[in-house]
Amino acid sequence: MACPICNKATVPDYRPFCSKRCADVDLARWLGGDYAVPSQDPEDVDRALDEAARAEAEKARRAH
């Protein structure tokens, strides 16, 4: 099995990754929103828009 980040051989302690670094890269991608599960549910779209608006408002509030 190859590491999904760098394609090196996996290491049992970090499987499916080859190292802690690649595991952390993957986690950062999830947390940063690089990975997403698509949805056609209108409630999901509305919820995502509300959350994005709240995040932008919080970001603007912190900038002042």
N, C-alpha and C positions, 0 to 999 in steps of 0.2 A: 504494500500500500504506500502511496506517495503522499507527502504533506500537501494539503490543498493550497497552501500559501506559496511554497517555494519548490515543490516537487521533489524534495530530498526524501530519503527513506524515513519512515516514522520511527519514533522512539516510544517504547511502551509507557514510560512515565508521562508522556505528553500526547499520546495517541488521540486523535488522528494526526497530530502535528509532529514535527521533528525536534522542536525545542520550545522552551518557554517564550522565546521571542516571537515565534510564529503564532503561538496560542494567543499572546497578547495583541499581536497585529489583528488577528481575527476578532478578538473581543472589541478592540477599538473600532473596527469596521461596523460591528453590530451596534455599539453604543453611539457611533456617529451617524447611524441611519443609512449606511451604504448598502446594507442588506434590507430588503423589505419583502413582505408577503403581499402580493397584489390582491385586491378585493374589489368587487363590484357592488358591494352592499352599501346603499346610500347612507345608512347610519354610520358606517366606518368612515366614509368621506366627510360627513358632517363633523364627526368627532375629531378627525385629523385636522380639519380646518380650524376648529375651536382651539385645539391644543397648540397649533402653530401660531394663532393669533395671541394666545396667552403667553407663549414663549417670547414672541416679538415684543409684547408690552413689557414683560419682565426685563428683557434685554435693554429696552429704551429707558426704563425706570432706573436700572443700575448704571447706565451711562451718564445720568445727570447727577 
